[in-house]
Amino acid sequence: MTTDRFPTSGASAEDIIAEVTSFREGDLDWRSGRSFSLVYNPDDPALEHLVEQVGASFLHENGLNPFKYPSLQRIESDIVSAATSLVHTGPTAGSCTSGGTESLFLAIYTARETARSERGIDNPTVVAAETVHPAVAKACHYLGLELVRTPIGEDLRADPEQLAAAMDERTALVVASAPCYPYGVIDPVPAIAALAAERGVLCHVDACLGGWLLPFMERLGHSVPPWDFRVDGVTSISADVHKYGYAFKGISTVLYRDPSMIRRQWFLYSDWPGGLYGSPTTAGTRPAAAMAGAWAAIRFLGEEGYLAKASQVMEAMAGFTSGINAIDGLEVHGDPDMSVFEFGSDRFDIGAVGDVMDDAGWNLDRQPGGLHAMLFPYHCHVVHEFCADLADAVANHGESRGKAATYGGVAP
Ligand SMILES: *Cc1c(COP(=O)(O)O)cnc(C)c1O
């Protein structure tokens, strides 16, 4: 290993692999079923292997020019077509993006441009409940829109009356979550979309989390509040394939009800000595591996595969939530609609319980109001172990070590 900032001579492949493997010793082990965010363990080694194989075979291609790589045009259009069928529109109105954040950026950018050209608004706002994902705040910050956040109701969902009060002639877009990350509840989309439609405002549903799971839950007979394009007034949806679509990282979809809306998302530039430059999403050079991997996941699982994974997730959800609620003093907050939830206690220090769980090898996420978990297919194998350790932690916790509530992070 070199200590220079730039290696003088090359190392052997063997040494490089050994070295990089050693870097990973401190990484979160997402295969163990003991982590509850960031990586979605599909409990399916054959799927994992296939998406890696297909993804690796597209590592070098560039999706910037679809005419040079018709394979990528085909792959993107198949993914968008599959995604739009899940949310009941399409098949053409959408793009693959690098993740939920980019999908939200593009939906917000499209809304800004629509408000500017159709309504003459040059200082637009976006209105959303306080539970909306920080990627919405980030997009507004980057794109020069003002985000107006409103208090949630007692059921932890967006409150349509509060949203209505926050909307005015500057409002370009209202965002609802299906579900929101902190509590896993779906906002009342029909009421919110109706408020938007009455005012000629666009309505985006952030289904980054739910987009690839809720449709299958519904087909399994779970009660799922309406949230997709079957709701009048919903104009765009974001749905991440790298979450419950079980693709590896770097793939989401942004979907529009009206195919003409996507034209506002495209960037076309003709005044350049290099010729006409056209770009459908944020990236210039577009990596293709994640799209190819996602395409393979969809082909491999099919509807039946996603239904089977959804029932595993819901089995885990029933086991975890009933186990938690059965422990005296603990409760799941609100009435989560999917597989994401917060739990806490008004009797004892939930942070201290989280610390004991950490010591036992679990990695529950901290929120200001309690502990947070998202469940993946693999979690159905650890329900009993988790509930037993949690009961122990509740019985034997000390003082909280004061671990902060964090989601992402910035390494200086
Ligand atoms: C994950 C997530 C996002 C952001 O997606 P990234 O893929 O992390 O960029 C947005 N909204 C919700 C509800 C999410 O869960």
The ligand as an SDF file (V2000), in Angstrom:
LIG
                    3D

 15 15  0  0  0  0  0  0  0  0999 V2000
  -35.3830    7.6260   -0.2450 C   0  0  0  0  0  0  0  0  0  0  0  0
  -36.4080    8.6810   -0.3520 C   0  0  0  0  0  0  0  0  0  0  0  0
  -36.2050    9.8210   -1.1250 C   0  0  0  0  0  0  0  0  0  0  0  0
  -34.8710   10.1760   -1.7320 C   0  0  0  0  0  0  0  0  0  0  0  0
  -34.3590    9.2020   -2.5200 O   0  0  0  0  0  0  0  0  0  0  0  0
  -32.7900    8.9350   -2.7220 P   0  0  0  0  0  0  0  0  0  0  0  0
  -32.8380    7.7250   -3.5690 O   0  0  0  0  0  0  0  0  0  0  0  0
  -32.1840    8.7390   -1.3680 O   0  0  0  0  0  0  0  0  0  0  0  0
  -32.2210   10.1130   -3.4250 O   0  0  0  0  0  0  0  0  0  0  0  0
  -37.2550   10.6990   -1.2660 C   0  0  0  0  0  0  0  0  0  0  0  0
  -38.4260   10.4850   -0.6490 N   0  0  0  0  0  0  0  0  0  0  0  0
  -38.6470    9.4210    0.1410 C   0  0  0  0  0  0  0  0  0  0  0  0
  -39.9840    9.2420    0.8130 C   0  0  0  0  0  0  0  0  0  0  0  0
  -37.6400    8.4830    0.3260 C   0  0  0  0  0  0  0  0  0  0  0  0
  -37.8280    7.4340    1.1270 O   0  0  0  0  0  0  0  0  0  0  0  0
  1  2  1  0
  2  3  1  0
  2 14  2  0
  3  4  1  0
  3 10  2  0
  4  5  1  0
  5  6  1  0
  6  7  2  0
  6  8  1  0
  6  9  1  0
 10 11  1  0
 11 12  2  0
 12 13  1  0
 12 14  1  0
 14 15  1  0
M  END
$$$$
